[in-house]
């Protein structure tokens, strides 16, 4: 199992809206993530910087490369694009993080 971590940036003042949208995450998106092998997915929020820190586990990280082509992923990105920093294709600007310590 591989752990993957990355950070994104939420626009100031949108923490409650971000949480609200994730509280009602679409079942078809959950299914896509699960079918891709993503599990144990958490997102944390840093109130001082508006950074979102995400960490997930999956067996084959190469499968994440298929997500951008999926219509439900594109729809979710468009839905979230008004409250967070995004690329021109609506995907969130995502910065990979290098693991430097792990205590199992």
GROMACS elastic network, one bead per residue, 0.5 to 0.9 nm:
[ bonds ]
;  ai    aj funct       b0    kb
    1    57     6  0.63820   500
    1    58     6  0.55679   500
    1    60     6  0.78126   500
    2    56     6  0.82521   500
    2    57     6  0.55092   500
    2    58     6  0.54295   500
    2    59     6  0.57839   500
    2    60     6  0.74321   500
    2    61     6  0.73291   500
    3    55     6  0.68048   500
    3    56     6  0.56354   500
    3    58     6  0.66898   500
    3    59     6  0.87391   500
    3    61     6  0.89027   500
    3    99     6  0.85595   500
    4    54     6  0.80737   500
    4    55     6  0.55289   500
    4    56     6  0.53732   500
    4    57     6  0.62292   500
    4    58     6  0.79261   500
    4    61     6  0.80476   500
    4    96     6  0.79396   500
    4    97     6  0.77793   500
    4    98     6  0.84980   500
    4    99     6  0.83429   500
    5    53     6  0.72136   500
    5    54     6  0.54371   500
    5    56     6  0.65630   500
    5    57     6  0.89352   500
    5    95     6  0.86603   500
    5    96     6  0.61722   500
    5    97     6  0.53857   500
    5    98     6  0.73980   500
    5    99     6  0.77208   500
    6    52     6  0.82992   500
    6    53     6  0.59625   500
    6    54     6  0.53391   500
    6    55     6  0.66242   500
    6    94     6  0.62154   500
    6    95     6  0.52782   500
    6    98     6  0.84277   500
    7    43     6  0.89336   500
    7    51     6  0.65412   500
    7    52     6  0.53505   500
    7    54     6  0.59801   500
    7    55     6  0.87999   500
    7    93     6  0.83022   500
    7    94     6  0.56250   500
    7    95     6  0.52239   500
    7    96     6  0.66173   500
    7    97     6  0.71653   500
    8    50     6  0.86016   500
    8    51     6  0.57847   500
    8    53     6  0.66000   500
    8    54     6  0.79914   500
    8    84     6  0.77992   500
    8    85     6  0.72936   500
    8    86     6  0.88781   500
    8    92     6  0.67498   500
    8    93     6  0.58976   500
    8    95     6  0.65452   500
    9    49     6  0.82319   500
    9    50     6  0.58212   500
    9    52     6  0.57099   500
    9    53     6  0.87476   500
    9    84     6  0.57889   500
    9    85     6  0.56278   500
    9    86     6  0.86587   500
    9    92     6  0.81830   500
    9    93     6  0.74142   500
    9    94     6  0.81328   500
   10    13     6  0.83794   500
   10    14     6  0.68349   500
   10    15     6  0.73707   500
   10    18     6  0.81740   500
   10    45     6  0.87114   500
   10    49     6  0.88011   500
   10    50     6  0.52649   500
   10    51     6  0.61465   500
   10    52     6  0.67139   500
   10    83     6  0.61634   500
   10    85     6  0.63406   500
   11    14     6  0.59910   500
   11    15     6  0.81994   500
   11    50     6  0.68070   500
   11    82     6  0.84232   500
   11    83     6  0.54332   500
   11    84     6  0.50106   500
   11    85     6  0.68343   500
   12    15     6  0.75705   500
   12    49     6  0.87660   500
   12    50     6  0.64357   500
   12    83     6  0.83265   500
   12    84     6  0.86861   500
   13    16     6  0.78007   500
   13    17     6  0.85376   500
   13    50     6  0.87949   500
   13    83     6  0.87880   500
   14    17     6  0.51942   500
   14    18     6  0.60463   500
   14    19     6  0.86318   500
   14    83     6  0.61511   500
   14    84     6  0.82576   500
   15    18     6  0.51192   500
   15    19     6  0.62519   500
   15    20     6  0.85729   500
   15    45     6  0.80920   500
   15    47     6  0.84569   500
   15    50     6  0.81795   500
   15    83     6  0.87805   500
   16    19     6  0.51525   500
   16    20     6  0.60327   500
   16    21     6  0.86343   500
   17    21     6  0.61262   500
   17    22     6  0.85864   500
   17    83     6  0.79855   500
   18    21     6  0.52898   500
   18    22     6  0.63200   500
   18    23     6  0.86106   500
   18    80     6  0.79802   500
   18    83     6  0.73708   500
   18    84     6  0.87978   500
   19    22     6  0.51396   500
   19    23     6  0.59845   500
   19    24     6  0.87061   500
   20    23     6  0.50795   500
   20    24     6  0.65910   500
   20    25     6  0.88083   500
   21    24     6  0.53178   500
   21    25     6  0.62080   500
   21    80     6  0.82779   500
   22    26     6  0.84116   500
   24    27     6  0.86399   500
   25    28     6  0.86495   500
   25    29     6  0.71692   500
   25    30     6  0.72562   500
   26    29     6  0.52854   500
   26    30     6  0.64807   500
   26    31     6  0.87404   500
   26    76     6  0.85939   500
   27    30     6  0.50227   500
   27    31     6  0.61186   500
   27    32     6  0.86333   500
   28    32     6  0.61814   500
   28    33     6  0.87003   500
   28    72     6  0.72599   500
   29    32     6  0.50052   500
   29    33     6  0.62159   500
   29    34     6  0.84940   500
   29    72     6  0.62652   500
   29    73     6  0.68809   500
   29    76     6  0.78728   500
   30    33     6  0.52120   500
   30    34     6  0.60898   500
   30    35     6  0.85005   500
   31    34     6  0.50615   500
   31    35     6  0.59339   500
   31    36     6  0.84533   500
   32    35     6  0.50388   500
   32    36     6  0.60998   500
   32    37     6  0.87393   500
   32    38     6  0.88469   500
   32    67     6  0.83261   500
   32    70     6  0.85536   500
   32    72     6  0.80350   500
   32    73     6  0.82469   500
   33    36     6  0.50447   500
   33    37     6  0.65221   500
   33    38     6  0.53742   500
   33    39     6  0.77871   500
   33    64     6  0.88854   500
   33    67     6  0.83495   500
   34    37     6  0.51074   500
   34    38     6  0.52120   500
   34    39     6  0.65100   500
   35    38     6  0.74136   500
   36    58     6  0.83656   500
   36    60     6  0.86268   500
   36    63     6  0.60825   500
   36    64     6  0.69177   500
   36    66     6  0.83794   500
   36    67     6  0.80209   500
   37    57     6  0.81891   500
   37    58     6  0.54136   500
   37    59     6  0.66153   500
   37    60     6  0.72372   500
   37    61     6  0.84523   500
   37    63     6  0.76661   500
   37    64     6  0.86875   500
   38    41     6  0.70707   500
   38    56     6  0.66734   500
   38    57     6  0.58954   500
   38    59     6  0.79575   500
   38    60     6  0.88646   500
   38    61     6  0.86563   500
   38    64     6  0.85185   500
   39    56     6  0.61624   500
   39    57     6  0.52603   500
   39    58     6  0.60463   500
   40    55     6  0.79985   500
   40    56     6  0.54589   500
   40    57     6  0.57363   500
   40    58     6  0.83552   500
   41    54     6  0.72776   500
   41    55     6  0.57960   500
   41    57     6  0.66871   500
   42    53     6  0.81717   500
   42    54     6  0.56257   500
   42    55     6  0.54592   500
   42    56     6  0.63444   500
   43    52     6  0.64115   500
   43    53     6  0.54396   500
   43    55     6  0.64972   500
   43    56     6  0.87092   500
   44    51     6  0.82870   500
   44    52     6  0.55687   500
   44    54     6  0.62807   500
   44    55     6  0.86117   500
   45    48     6  0.89691   500
   45    49     6  0.86838   500
   45    50     6  0.66784   500
   45    51     6  0.59420   500
   45    53     6  0.63057   500
   45    54     6  0.88767   500
   46    49     6  0.57296   500
   46    50     6  0.54367   500
   46    51     6  0.52500   500
   46    52     6  0.63922   500
   46    53     6  0.78046   500
   47    50     6  0.53048   500
   47    51     6  0.74231   500
   48    51     6  0.80482   500
   49    52     6  0.88151   500
   57    61     6  0.87129   500
   58    61     6  0.62761   500
   60    63     6  0.59260   500
   60    64     6  0.80966   500
   61    64     6  0.56337   500
   61    65     6  0.78662   500
   62    65     6  0.56522   500
   62    66     6  0.79973   500
   63    66     6  0.57236   500
   63    67     6  0.75690   500
   64    67     6  0.54366   500
   64    68     6  0.81610   500
   65    68     6  0.68999   500
   65    69     6  0.85067   500
   66    69     6  0.59237   500
   66    70     6  0.71303   500
   67    70     6  0.54006   500
   67    71     6  0.87704   500
   67    72     6  0.89855   500
   67    73     6  0.64452   500
   67    74     6  0.85546   500
   68    71     6  0.79986   500
   68    73     6  0.63190   500
   68    74     6  0.65430   500
   68    91     6  0.78679   500
   69    72     6  0.89017   500
   69    73     6  0.75466   500
   69    74     6  0.73449   500
   70    73     6  0.53256   500
   70    74     6  0.63867   500
   70    75     6  0.87646   500
   71    74     6  0.50534   500
   71    75     6  0.61105   500
   71    76     6  0.86356   500
   72    76     6  0.61541   500
   72    77     6  0.86031   500
   73    76     6  0.51034   500
   73    77     6  0.61894   500
   73    78     6  0.86535   500
   73    91     6  0.87032   500
   74    77     6  0.51371   500
   74    78     6  0.62556   500
   74    79     6  0.86243   500
   74    89     6  0.82000   500
   74    90     6  0.73369   500
   74    91     6  0.74263   500
   75    78     6  0.51649   500
   75    79     6  0.61836   500
   75    80     6  0.87426   500
   75    90     6  0.89275   500
   76    80     6  0.61907   500
   76    81     6  0.84658   500
   76    90     6  0.89244   500
   76    91     6  0.88301   500
   77    80     6  0.51300   500
   77    81     6  0.58365   500
   77    86     6  0.83181   500
   77    89     6  0.84005   500
   77    90     6  0.53483   500
   77    91     6  0.53172   500
   77    92     6  0.68998   500
   78    81     6  0.50843   500
   78    82     6  0.77447   500
   78    89     6  0.83953   500
   78    90     6  0.54196   500
   78    91     6  0.76244   500
   79    82     6  0.71556   500
   79    83     6  0.87974   500
   79    90     6  0.87423   500
   80    83     6  0.58767   500
   80    84     6  0.66733   500
   80    86     6  0.86963   500
   80    90     6  0.81759   500
   80    91     6  0.87855   500
   80    92     6  0.82257   500
   81    84     6  0.56009   500
   81    85     6  0.69158   500
   81    86     6  0.58955   500
   81    87     6  0.87131   500
   81    90     6  0.58252   500
   81    91     6  0.75438   500
   81    92     6  0.71874   500
   82    85     6  0.80470   500
   82    86     6  0.84293   500
   83    86     6  0.89257   500
   84    92     6  0.69970   500
   84    93     6  0.83716   500
   85    90     6  0.88328   500
   85    91     6  0.87148   500
   85    92     6  0.59505   500
   85    93     6  0.58177   500
   85    94     6  0.88691   500
   86    89     6  0.77118   500
   86    90     6  0.53298   500
   86    91     6  0.54708   500
   86    94     6  0.84532   500
   87    90     6  0.52051   500
   87    91     6  0.54017   500
   87    92     6  0.59882   500
   87    93     6  0.57242   500
   88    91     6  0.74014   500
   89    92     6  0.87075   500
   90    93     6  0.86953   500
   91    94     6  0.82604   500
   99   102     6  0.74601   500
